């Protein structure tokens, strides 16, 4: 383990109590970058649930391989004994959470009362020892057990376990795919852990139903293979973490996922209820892009989202989230499909229908909704616009060629990496809108923005934009006015970036003000010399 601070050693030499203060506890886990971890150096470190757990990013000296180490302060023998007794009492006496109460909130509400009844079990323990026990009880009963520190890390997107004895891997926003020091020792431990996860999601898993796709508290997405029914390696799981504070269009500009020009173009499309489809591979950032683009929709317009598992997070008032439901038994009684949800959504008179992912017959209903004047956003797995259209026109979607243009724009998102070049350090990785295409006909695509990887800039052909001409027709104005408004929108977005107005709610508040009086807002920005 990393070297502890000098203060603790000094206390031992002076014959003082080894019981650290809270300050000592915090200092003990603050590892310096130069610290040594076996045959590796600590490359980075930050708190998870301070002062009890920290993340260490270590780098092997020989291979330069990075690993993610969860460093938790351990319980001593006396604390372990007290922990075991209290845990059994809590598991027998804790009541189910109240309505709209999370498991963690429920635990924190009930724990003080229950522990007060059994104060004798804490006899002889220091106040810090009690806090340590409370941390592990909360972690293992109300939290996610040994992966709870990972769930607390906002830098982690995915957590995956591929079997017993194998390290848990995660996707880190800064370090990408990286293995951890956490693993499951035997099949029983892993099976029990996954069973608890599935029950936490309100679902069931068994040998008869060995695959599960569910939503955990906090809207994290859980996918499970149970035992050896579908994989010879036994139980495995993947958690896609839900971001409470979703990325906005300003974040995408700051992260260089898109440019100001692309953002301004998409803003005009949203304002005029022109539909867009976001395509890309798994993990490319399709849902993140969808959330950010949806944030440009007029805050007062009604949105209905349709998903199989909740991933869209709009943080707005006039929004109805609908989730598909699997059926029961052989005949799938009680099933609520994406098809039926989209069909029902139209009857609620939304301005926009947003579908998390289209891949079946629900696509046809979505296109019918677009034909009646609803705005639409969706995602789909495809490499490019041409492939997306081929998928749409073939089974099981079967969209007729003549209504394909109702999906006005196709946005290709990709996870791009710099090439491996000796002498250039770590490969830079990021998500990028690599192409924005207008759909004129089923066999006619116009690329308005194409990202050039050699220059890291967009090449645009906006002067021949088919959709700008369509907007001009809607406004009953010459197309030059659309281009002028496009330039103004670029300036407004630049203002938001410079003011770091990146939160979803702040952007929504600004958009309400802008849409109600765009001329005054723009004049105010100009008068302050901010553009």
CORDAWO-V728371 format. One record per residue. PHI is phi in degrees with one decimal (NA if undefined). NEAR is the number of other C-alpha atoms within 12 Angstrom. D_CENTER is the distance of its C-alpha to the mean C-alpha in whole Angstrom. Layout:
# CORDAWO-V728371
phi:PHI near:NEAR d_center:D_CENTER
phi:PHI near:NEAR d_center:D_CENTER
This chain:
# CORDAWO-V728371
phi:NA near:22 d_center:32
phi:-62.0 near:24 d_center:32
phi:-64.3 near:22 d_center:35
phi:-85.3 near:22 d_center:35
phi:-72.5 near:21 d_center:36
phi:-70.7 near:13 d_center:40
phi:-62.0 near:20 d_center:41
phi:-65.4 near:24 d_center:40
phi:-63.2 near:18 d_center:43
phi:-62.7 near:15 d_center:45
phi:-63.9 near:17 d_center:45
phi:-65.3 near:14 d_center:46
phi:-62.2 near:12 d_center:49
phi:-83.8 near:11 d_center:50
phi:73.5 near:11 d_center:50
phi:-83.4 near:13 d_center:48
phi:-60.3 near:14 d_center:45
phi:-79.2 near:17 d_center:42
phi:-70.9 near:19 d_center:40
phi:-77.0 near:23 d_center:38
phi:-78.8 near:20 d_center:37
phi:-60.5 near:19 d_center:34
phi:-62.9 near:18 d_center:34
phi:-63.2 near:23 d_center:35
phi:-61.5 near:28 d_center:32
phi:-66.5 near:25 d_center:30
phi:-64.1 near:25 d_center:32
phi:-63.2 near:30 d_center:32
phi:-103.5 near:33 d_center:28
phi:-85.2 near:32 d_center:28
phi:-87.1 near:31 d_center:29
phi:-75.9 near:23 d_center:30
phi:-59.5 near:20 d_center:29
phi:-85.5 near:19 d_center:32
phi:-63.6 near:25 d_center:32
phi:-106.4 near:23 d_center:33
phi:-123.4 near:27 d_center:31
phi:54.0 near:14 d_center:33
phi:-98.3 near:17 d_center:34
phi:-143.1 near:27 d_center:31
phi:-107.7 near:31 d_center:30
phi:-76.9 near:33 d_center:27
phi:-84.4 near:27 d_center:25
phi:-159.1 near:27 d_center:23
phi:-157.2 near:29 d_center:22
phi:-161.6 near:30 d_center:20
phi:-74.8 near:28 d_center:20
phi:-107.2 near:28 d_center:18
phi:-124.8 near:27 d_center:20
phi:-62.4 near:28 d_center:23
phi:-95.9 near:28 d_center:26
phi:-95.0 near:35 d_center:25
phi:-144.4 near:36 d_center:22
phi:-134.8 near:31 d_center:21
phi:-100.8 near:38 d_center:20
phi:-116.2 near:41 d_center:22
phi:-100.7 near:37 d_center:21
phi:-108.5 near:37 d_center:25
phi:-123.7 near:29 d_center:26
phi:-64.5 near:19 d_center:29
phi:-67.4 near:17 d_center:32
phi:-77.6 near:10 d_center:34
phi:-107.5 near:12 d_center:31
phi:64.7 near:17 d_center:28
phi:-69.8 near:22 d_center:26
phi:-94.4 near:30 d_center:23
phi:-135.2 near:35 d_center:22
phi:-106.3 near:42 d_center:20
phi:-107.7 near:39 d_center:22
phi:-87.8 near:36 d_center:21
phi:-105.3 near:35 d_center:24
phi:-109.0 near:33 d_center:25
phi:-70.5 near:32 d_center:28
phi:-84.1 near:25 d_center:31
phi:-88.1 near:24 d_center:33
phi:-82.6 near:18 d_center:37
phi:-59.5 near:13 d_center:39
phi:-64.5 near:21 d_center:40
phi:-68.5 near:31 d_center:36
phi:-61.9 near:23 d_center:35
phi:-64.3 near:19 d_center:38
phi:-65.3 near:30 d_center:37
phi:-58.2 near:32 d_center:34
phi:-61.6 near:23 d_center:35
phi:-67.7 near:22 d_center:37
phi:-66.4 near:32 d_center:35
phi:-61.4 near:30 d_center:32
phi:-64.7 near:18 d_center:35
phi:-67.5 near:21 d_center:36
phi:-64.4 near:30 d_center:32
phi:-62.7 near:21 d_center:31
phi:-83.8 near:13 d_center:35
phi:-115.7 near:17 d_center:34
phi:-65.2 near:26 d_center:31
phi:-92.3 near:20 d_center:31
phi:-63.5 near:21 d_center:28
phi:-59.2 near:19 d_center:25
phi:-72.0 near:15 d_center:27
phi:-61.5 near:9 d_center:25
phi:63.9 near:12 d_center:22
phi:-113.0 near:17 d_center:22
phi:-76.5 near:21 d_center:19
phi:-56.0 near:29 d_center:21
phi:-67.7 near:28 d_center:20
phi:-63.0 near:21 d_center:22
phi:-64.1 near:23 d_center:25
phi:-61.3 near:31 d_center:26
phi:-67.2 near:26 d_center:26
phi:-74.6 near:21 d_center:28
phi:-89.6 near:24 d_center:30
phi:-57.5 near:31 d_center:31
phi:-58.9 near:17 d_center:33
phi:-68.1 near:16 d_center:36
phi:-69.1 near:24 d_center:36
phi:-71.0 near:29 d_center:36
phi:-64.5 near:14 d_center:39
phi:-72.2 near:16 d_center:41
phi:-125.8 near:19 d_center:40
phi:-60.9 near:18 d_center:41
phi:-62.8 near:14 d_center:44
phi:-72.6 near:24 d_center:41
phi:-99.5 near:28 d_center:40
phi:-61.6 near:16 d_center:43
phi:87.6 near:14 d_center:44
phi:-92.5 near:24 d_center:40
phi:-74.3 near:20 d_center:39
phi:-62.8 near:17 d_center:37
phi:-70.3 near:27 d_center:34
phi:-60.0 near:31 d_center:35
phi:-64.2 near:27 d_center:34
phi:-63.9 near:25 d_center:31
phi:-64.1 near:32 d_center:30
phi:-63.2 near:36 d_center:31
phi:-60.9 near:32 d_center:29
phi:-59.9 near:35 d_center:26
phi:-70.3 near:34 d_center:26
phi:-65.2 near:35 d_center:27
phi:-64.3 near:32 d_center:24
phi:-62.4 near:29 d_center:22
phi:-90.6 near:28 d_center:23
phi:-96.6 near:35 d_center:24
phi:-95.1 near:35 d_center:22
phi:-98.7 near:32 d_center:19
phi:-115.9 near:33 d_center:18
phi:62.8 near:27 d_center:21
phi:-67.9 near:32 d_center:21
phi:-96.9 near:39 d_center:17
phi:-57.5 near:32 d_center:17
phi:-60.4 near:39 d_center:17
phi:-68.0 near:42 d_center:14
phi:-66.9 near:37 d_center:12
phi:-84.5 near:30 d_center:13
phi:-88.0 near:31 d_center:12
phi:-68.9 near:25 d_center:9
phi:-82.6 near:26 d_center:10
phi:-95.9 near:34 d_center:9
phi:-100.5 near:32 d_center:6
phi:-127.2 near:34 d_center:8
phi:-127.4 near:41 d_center:12
phi:-136.9 near:36 d_center:15
phi:-123.4 near:36 d_center:18
phi:-104.6 near:30 d_center:21
phi:146.5 near:33 d_center:24
phi:-67.8 near:26 d_center:26
phi:75.9 near:21 d_center:27
phi:-103.8 near:23 d_center:25
phi:-64.5 near:24 d_center:22
phi:-69.7 near:34 d_center:19
phi:-104.8 near:33 d_center:17
phi:-143.7 near:36 d_center:13
phi:-105.4 near:30 d_center:11
phi:-103.0 near:30 d_center:12
phi:-61.6 near:22 d_center:11
phi:-100.8 near:21 d_center:14
phi:-109.1 near:28 d_center:16
phi:61.1 near:28 d_center:14
phi:-66.0 near:24 d_center:16
phi:-151.2 near:29 d_center:17
phi:-87.7 near:32 d_center:19
phi:-112.5 near:33 d_center:20
phi:-94.2 near:28 d_center:23
phi:-101.8 near:32 d_center:22
phi:-154.7 near:28 d_center:23
phi:-103.0 near:28 d_center:25
phi:-76.3 near:17 d_center:29
phi:-146.4 near:16 d_center:30
phi:-62.1 near:24 d_center:29
phi:-61.7 near:18 d_center:30
phi:-62.5 near:21 d_center:28
phi:-68.6 near:34 d_center:25
phi:-61.2 near:30 d_center:26
phi:-65.0 near:21 d_center:26
phi:-63.3 near:33 d_center:23
phi:-66.9 near:42 d_center:21
phi:-58.8 near:32 d_center:23
phi:-65.7 near:25 d_center:22
phi:-60.7 near:39 d_center:19
phi:-64.3 near:35 d_center:19
phi:-64.7 near:21 d_center:22
phi:-62.0 near:30 d_center:19
phi:-85.9 near:29 d_center:17
phi:75.7 near:17 d_center:21
phi:-119.1 near:25 d_center:21
phi:-128.1 near:23 d_center:24
phi:-135.8 near:30 d_center:25
phi:-160.7 near:23 d_center:28
phi:-63.7 near:19 d_center:30
phi:-70.5 near:15 d_center:31
phi:-127.2 near:21 d_center:27
phi:-83.7 near:27 d_center:25
phi:-113.4 near:29 d_center:22
phi:-136.8 near:34 d_center:19
phi:-128.1 near:31 d_center:16
phi:-143.5 near:35 d_center:15
phi:-115.4 near:32 d_center:13
phi:-81.0 near:33 d_center:13
phi:-53.3 near:30 d_center:14
phi:89.7 near:29 d_center:11
phi:69.0 near:24 d_center:9
phi:-74.8 near:32 d_center:8
phi:-93.1 near:33 d_center:9
phi:-116.8 near:38 d_center:12
phi:-124.5 near:32 d_center:15
phi:-132.9 near:42 d_center:18
phi:-111.8 near:34 d_center:22
phi:-107.0 near:38 d_center:24
phi:54.2 near:31 d_center:27
phi:-104.6 near:22 d_center:29
phi:-73.2 near:19 d_center:29
phi:-123.3 near:19 d_center:27
phi:-141.6 near:18 d_center:27
phi:-66.2 near:14 d_center:30
phi:-85.4 near:20 d_center:28
phi:89.6 near:29 d_center:27
phi:-57.7 near:39 d_center:24
phi:-148.1 near:42 d_center:20
phi:-152.0 near:37 d_center:17
phi:-137.1 near:34 d_center:13
phi:-117.5 near:39 d_center:10
phi:-99.4 near:34 d_center:7
phi:-73.9 near:34 d_center:5
phi:-88.4 near:32 d_center:4
phi:-93.3 near:29 d_center:4
phi:-64.1 near:21 d_center:8
phi:-109.2 near:22 d_center:9
phi:-65.4 near:30 d_center:7
phi:-67.7 near:35 d_center:9
phi:-109.5 near:39 d_center:12
phi:-61.7 near:43 d_center:15
phi:-67.3 near:41 d_center:17
phi:-61.9 near:33 d_center:14
phi:-63.0 near:33 d_center:14
phi:-68.9 near:32 d_center:18
phi:-62.5 near:25 d_center:18
phi:-81.9 near:21 d_center:15
phi:63.2 near:26 d_center:18
phi:-71.9 near:38 d_center:16
phi:-136.3 near:38 d_center:18
phi:-103.7 near:34 d_center:22
phi:-56.5 near:33 d_center:23
phi:-63.6 near:36 d_center:25
phi:-64.2 near:41 d_center:22
phi:-62.3 near:41 d_center:21
phi:-64.3 near:33 d_center:24
phi:-61.3 near:43 d_center:25
phi:-66.0 near:46 d_center:22
phi:-61.7 near:35 d_center:23
phi:-63.9 near:33 d_center:26
phi:-63.9 near:39 d_center:25
phi:-63.4 near:33 d_center:23
phi:-62.0 near:33 d_center:26
phi:-102.1 near:31 d_center:28
phi:54.7 near:37 d_center:26
phi:-90.6 near:39 d_center:26
phi:-82.4 near:45 d_center:23
phi:-137.2 near:47 d_center:21
phi:-119.4 near:50 d_center:19
phi:-104.6 near:49 d_center:16
phi:-119.7 near:45 d_center:17
phi:161.3 near:36 d_center:16
phi:-82.5 near:22 d_center:16
phi:-60.8 near:22 d_center:13
phi:80.5 near:25 d_center:10
phi:-76.2 near:31 d_center:12
phi:106.1 near:34 d_center:9
phi:-64.3 near:39 d_center:11
phi:-67.6 near:41 d_center:8
phi:-60.4 near:39 d_center:7
phi:-63.9 near:45 d_center:11
phi:-61.1 near:45 d_center:12
phi:-58.0 near:37 d_center:10
phi:-66.8 near:38 d_center:12
phi:-67.2 near:48 d_center:15
phi:-61.6 near:51 d_center:15
phi:-67.6 near:44 d_center:16
phi:-90.0 near:42 d_center:19
phi:-68.0 near:42 d_center:20
phi:-50.5 near:34 d_center:23
phi:-58.3 near:32 d_center:22
phi:-93.2 near:23 d_center:25
phi:-78.0 near:30 d_center:24
phi:-83.6 near:28 d_center:23
phi:-121.9 near:38 d_center:20
phi:-119.8 near:40 d_center:20
phi:-103.7 near:42 d_center:17
phi:-128.3 near:42 d_center:17
phi:-143.9 near:35 d_center:15
phi:-84.9 near:31 d_center:16
phi:-132.3 near:33 d_center:13
phi:-63.7 near:33 d_center:11
phi:-131.7 near:38 d_center:8
phi:-76.3 near:44 d_center:9
phi:-136.7 near:40 d_center:9
phi:-100.9 near:39 d_center:12
phi:50.1 near:28 d_center:14
phi:-138.5 near:28 d_center:17
phi:-79.4 near:18 d_center:21
phi:-88.9 near:20 d_center:22
phi:-140.8 near:30 d_center:19
phi:-115.0 near:28 d_center:20
phi:-98.2 near:31 d_center:17
phi:-119.6 near:31 d_center:18
phi:-125.4 near:31 d_center:17
phi:-67.1 near:29 d_center:20
phi:-130.8 near:25 d_center:22
phi:-72.7 near:21 d_center:23
phi:-83.3 near:13 d_center:27
phi:-119.4 near:13 d_center:29
phi:77.3 near:11 d_center:32
phi:-66.4 near:10 d_center:34
phi:-90.9 near:9 d_center:34
phi:54.7 near:12 d_center:30
phi:-63.0 near:12 d_center:32
phi:81.9 near:14 d_center:30
phi:-67.5 near:19 d_center:27
phi:-121.7 near:23 d_center:25
phi:-89.6 near:27 d_center:24
phi:-60.3 near:34 d_center:22
phi:-56.1 near:33 d_center:25
phi:-70.0 near:26 d_center:26
phi:-67.7 near:32 d_center:24
phi:-67.3 near:43 d_center:24
phi:-60.6 near:29 d_center:28
phi:-71.0 near:24 d_center:27
phi:-60.4 near:33 d_center:25
phi:-59.4 near:32 d_center:28
phi:-70.6 near:16 d_center:30
phi:-90.5 near:20 d_center:28
phi:52.7 near:22 d_center:29
phi:-79.5 near:30 d_center:25
phi:-78.5 near:35 d_center:25
phi:-133.1 near:42 d_center:22
phi:-117.3 near:49 d_center:21
phi:-115.9 near:50 d_center:17
phi:-110.0 near:49 d_center:17
phi:-55.5 near:41 d_center:13
phi:-157.4 near:38 d_center:15
phi:-102.9 near:36 d_center:19
phi:-155.7 near:31 d_center:21
phi:-145.8 near:24 d_center:24
phi:-64.0 near:27 d_center:27
phi:-62.9 near:36 d_center:24
phi:-61.1 near:46 d_center:24
phi:-63.8 near:32 d_center:28
phi:-66.0 near:32 d_center:28
phi:-59.9 near:48 d_center:25
phi:-66.0 near:42 d_center:27
phi:-64.6 near:28 d_center:30
phi:-67.0 near:34 d_center:28
phi:-63.6 near:33 d_center:28
phi:-68.9 near:23 d_center:31
phi:-97.9 near:21 d_center:32
phi:99.7 near:22 d_center:30
phi:-78.0 near:35 d_center:27
phi:-79.8 near:41 d_center:24
phi:-140.3 near:50 d_center:22
phi:-135.1 near:51 d_center:18
phi:-159.2 near:45 d_center:17
phi:-122.4 near:43 d_center:15
phi:-158.1 near:37 d_center:17
phi:-79.9 near:34 d_center:18
phi:-167.3 near:29 d_center:20
phi:-84.2 near:26 d_center:22
phi:-151.6 near:30 d_center:23
phi:-62.3 near:41 d_center:25
phi:-62.5 near:28 d_center:28
phi:-65.7 near:21 d_center:26
phi:-61.1 near:37 d_center:24
phi:-66.2 near:41 d_center:27
phi:-60.9 near:23 d_center:29
phi:-64.2 near:29 d_center:26
phi:-65.8 near:35 d_center:27
phi:-87.6 near:27 d_center:31
phi:-109.0 near:20 d_center:31
phi:-57.8 near:17 d_center:31
phi:-92.5 near:16 d_center:29
phi:-81.6 near:26 d_center:28
phi:55.2 near:23 d_center:31
phi:-80.6 near:31 d_center:31
phi:-61.5 near:22 d_center:34
phi:-56.7 near:24 d_center:34
phi:-72.6 near:21 d_center:36
phi:-109.4 near:28 d_center:33
phi:-55.4 near:40 d_center:30
phi:-64.1 near:34 d_center:30
phi:-63.8 near:37 d_center:29
phi:-88.8 near:45 d_center:26
phi:-66.9 near:44 d_center:27
phi:-137.8 near:47 d_center:24
phi:-121.0 near:47 d_center:22
phi:-110.7 near:50 d_center:19
phi:-94.1 near:43 d_center:19
phi:-113.4 near:40 d_center:16
phi:-143.4 near:33 d_center:16
phi:-90.7 near:24 d_center:15
phi:-106.1 near:26 d_center:18
phi:-130.2 near:19 d_center:20
phi:-71.5 near:19 d_center:23
phi:-66.0 near:15 d_center:26
phi:-76.1 near:12 d_center:28
phi:-127.1 near:11 d_center:31
phi:-63.4 near:9 d_center:33
phi:94.3 near:8 d_center:33
phi:-109.7 near:10 d_center:30
phi:71.1 near:11 d_center:28
phi:-69.5 near:18 d_center:24
phi:-70.7 near:17 d_center:23
phi:-84.8 near:18 d_center:20
phi:-127.8 near:23 d_center:17
phi:-164.7 near:28 d_center:15
phi:-93.5 near:33 d_center:13
phi:-145.1 near:39 d_center:16
phi:-77.4 near:44 d_center:18
phi:-87.8 near:39 d_center:21
phi:-157.5 near:38 d_center:23
phi:-122.4 near:42 d_center:23
phi:-122.4 near:44 d_center:26
phi:-95.1 near:43 d_center:28
phi:-96.4 near:34 d_center:29
phi:-90.9 near:29 d_center:33
phi:-138.9 near:23 d_center:34
phi:-60.1 near:28 d_center:33
phi:-113.0 near:20 d_center:34
phi:-136.1 near:20 d_center:34
phi:-118.8 near:31 d_center:31
phi:-119.0 near:30 d_center:31
phi:-82.2 near:33 d_center:29
phi:-89.7 near:33 d_center:28
phi:-136.4 near:34 d_center:26
phi:-132.1 near:31 d_center:26
phi:-80.1 near:32 d_center:24
phi:-97.8 near:16 d_center:27
phi:-66.8 near:18 d_center:26
phi:-72.6 near:12 d_center:29
phi:-109.9 near:10 d_center:29
phi:57.0 near:20 d_center:25
phi:-134.2 near:22 d_center:26
phi:-93.0 near:27 d_center:26
phi:-100.4 near:22 d_center:30
phi:-116.4 near:23 d_center:30
phi:-132.8 near:23 d_center:32
phi:-67.2 near:29 d_center:32
phi:-62.7 near:20 d_center:36
phi:-111.1 near:21 d_center:36
phi:-65.1 near:30 d_center:33
phi:-70.9 near:29 d_center:33
phi:-74.4 near:40 d_center:31
phi:-63.6 near:35 d_center:32
phi:-65.2 near:24 d_center:36
phi:-67.3 near:24 d_center:34
phi:-65.4 near:29 d_center:33
phi:-59.6 near:24 d_center:37
phi:-63.9 near:17 d_center:38
phi:-65.6 near:18 d_center:36
phi:-79.5 near:17 d_center:37
phi:58.4 near:13 d_center:41
phi:-134.5 near:17 d_center:41
phi:-60.1 near:17 d_center:41
phi:-64.2 near:24 d_center:38
phi:-62.0 near:21 d_center:39
phi:-69.9 near:19 d_center:38
phi:-67.4 near:31 d_center:34
phi:-66.0 near:26 d_center:34
phi:-65.1 near:20 d_center:36
phi:-66.9 near:27 d_center:33
phi:-58.5 near:30 d_center:30
phi:-64.5 near:25 d_center:32
phi:-64.5 near:28 d_center:31
phi:-65.1 near:35 d_center:28
phi:-59.9 near:28 d_center:27
phi:-65.9 near:26 d_center:29
phi:-65.2 near:35 d_center:27
phi:-64.2 near:41 d_center:24
phi:-61.1 near:29 d_center:25
phi:-61.9 near:27 d_center:26
phi:-62.9 near:34 d_center:23
phi:-67.0 near:28 d_center:22
phi:-65.1 near:18 d_center:25
phi:-84.8 near:19 d_center:25
phi:51.5 near:19 d_center:21
phi:-85.5 near:26 d_center:20
phi:-103.5 near:30 d_center:16
phi:-74.2 near:26 d_center:15
phi:-57.8 near:32 d_center:14
phi:-67.6 near:23 d_center:18
phi:-65.9 near:24 d_center:20
phi:-67.0 near:37 d_center:19
phi:-60.5 near:32 d_center:20
phi:-62.5 near:25 d_center:23
phi:-65.1 near:28 d_center:24
phi:-64.5 near:30 d_center:24
phi:-59.1 near:22 d_center:26
phi:-62.7 near:20 d_center:29
phi:-66.6 near:25 d_center:29
phi:-66.0 near:23 d_center:29
phi:-74.1 near:16 d_center:32
phi:-153.8 near:14 d_center:34
phi:-61.1 near:19 d_center:32
phi:-64.0 near:17 d_center:36
phi:-67.2 near:14 d_center:36
phi:-64.9 near:23 d_center:32
phi:-65.3 near:31 d_center:33
phi:-62.6 near:18 d_center:37
phi:-64.6 near:18 d_center:35
phi:-64.4 near:24 d_center:33
phi:-65.8 near:17 d_center:36
phi:-65.4 near:11 d_center:38
phi:-85.8 near:11 d_center:36
phi:66.8 near:11 d_center:36
phi:-92.5 near:18 d_center:33
phi:-139.8 near:22 d_center:33
